[in-house]
Amino acid sequence: MPKLKTRSGAKKRFQVKKTGKVKHAKAFGKHLFTHAKSMDQRRRNRGTGLLRDMDAKKTVKELFPYGAN
């Protein structure tokens, strides 16, 4: 059986914590902050978030074949 590769995009986008939670960056938070987004949107897009348990389990199983990190 050949070795499976970890998805390189997943390596760059997700970080799996010791507890099994998956940390990710917020979407829509990279540009157009001067005129196209409200203050509420700008505030919500700061920092990082955690995937829900169901999505985290699926992400680790499918994108990190030999475990994360």
Contacts in CASP RR format, 6 or more apart in sequence:
PFRMAT RR
TARGET T0000
AUTHOR 0000-0000-0000
METHOD contacts of the structure
MODEL  1
MPKLKTRSGAKKRFQVKKTGKVKHAKAFGKHLFTHAKSMDQRRRNRGTGL
LRDMDAKKTVKELFPYGAN
4 65 0 8 1.000
4 66 0 8 1.000
5 65 0 8 1.000
6 63 0 8 1.000
6 64 0 8 1.000
6 65 0 8 1.000
6 66 0 8 1.000
7 63 0 8 1.000
7 64 0 8 1.000
10 59 0 8 1.000
10 63 0 8 1.000
10 64 0 8 1.000
13 24 0 8 1.000
13 25 0 8 1.000
14 22 0 8 1.000
14 23 0 8 1.000
14 24 0 8 1.000
14 51 0 8 1.000
14 59 0 8 1.000
14 63 0 8 1.000
14 68 0 8 1.000
15 22 0 8 1.000
15 23 0 8 1.000
15 24 0 8 1.000
15 69 0 8 1.000
16 22 0 8 1.000
16 23 0 8 1.000
16 56 0 8 1.000
16 60 0 8 1.000
16 64 0 8 1.000
16 67 0 8 1.000
16 68 0 8 1.000
16 69 0 8 1.000
17 23 0 8 1.000
20 56 0 8 1.000
20 60 0 8 1.000
21 50 0 8 1.000
21 51 0 8 1.000
21 53 0 8 1.000
21 56 0 8 1.000
22 50 0 8 1.000
22 51 0 8 1.000
22 55 0 8 1.000
22 56 0 8 1.000
22 59 0 8 1.000
22 60 0 8 1.000
22 68 0 8 1.000
23 48 0 8 1.000
23 49 0 8 1.000
23 50 0 8 1.000
23 51 0 8 1.000
24 48 0 8 1.000
24 49 0 8 1.000
24 50 0 8 1.000
24 51 0 8 1.000
25 47 0 8 1.000
25 48 0 8 1.000
25 49 0 8 1.000
26 44 0 8 1.000
26 45 0 8 1.000
26 46 0 8 1.000
26 47 0 8 1.000
26 48 0 8 1.000
26 49 0 8 1.000
27 45 0 8 1.000
28 37 0 8 1.000
28 41 0 8 1.000
28 45 0 8 1.000
29 45 0 8 1.000
33 42 0 8 1.000
37 45 0 8 1.000
50 56 0 8 1.000
51 59 0 8 1.000
60 67 0 8 1.000
60 68 0 8 1.000
END
